[in-house]
Amino acid sequence: MIAEVCALLPPRSAVAFLRDIGRGNVTLAHVPESEFPVLAAMMEKYADRPMDFADASLLWLADALGLADIATLDGGFHIYRTRRGRTLRNRFL
């Protein structure tokens, strides 16, 4: 996800983002390897939509943490559902 964020940001903002990570201002989350089949199943379920690994990871993380709000530039999250059947509110769109 760090690579995707940096790819979407202007270079100076990407540098600032990386520095924020180094300062502990950003929390990094690890998707356990045992959850990769879950992510693969999400990507198969939404194969007719533009769900990629980053989208599946964000959906999985929001569900795992019980979050209802996310911030992403991707617009497909109004379609996606967590394993609990909930939709997520995208605060960027």
Residue, then its C-alpha position, 0 to 999 in steps of 0.5 A: m500500500i505504501a508503494e500505491v500511495c507514493a505512486l498517487l502522490p506528487p513526489r514531494s508529498a510522497v517524500a513527506f509521507l515516507r518521512d511521516i512513516g519514519r516518525g511513527n505518524v502512520t500506522l502500518a498494518h500487516v495482512p497475515e499470510s493466512e488471510f491471502p486466500v480471503l483476499a483472493a476470494m474477494m478479488e474473484k467475487y468482484a472480478d467484474r469490477p476493478m478490484d485489485f490487491a490494494d482494494a482487497s487489502l483495504l476492504w479486509l483491513a477495514d473489516a478486521l478493525g471494524l472500521a466504517d470509514i475509509a479514505t481512498l481515491d478508488g471509487g468502487f468501495h460503494i459496491y464492495r461489502t465486508r465479510r459482515g455485509r457492511t459497506l464502507r464510507n469513502r471520505f475522499l469521494 
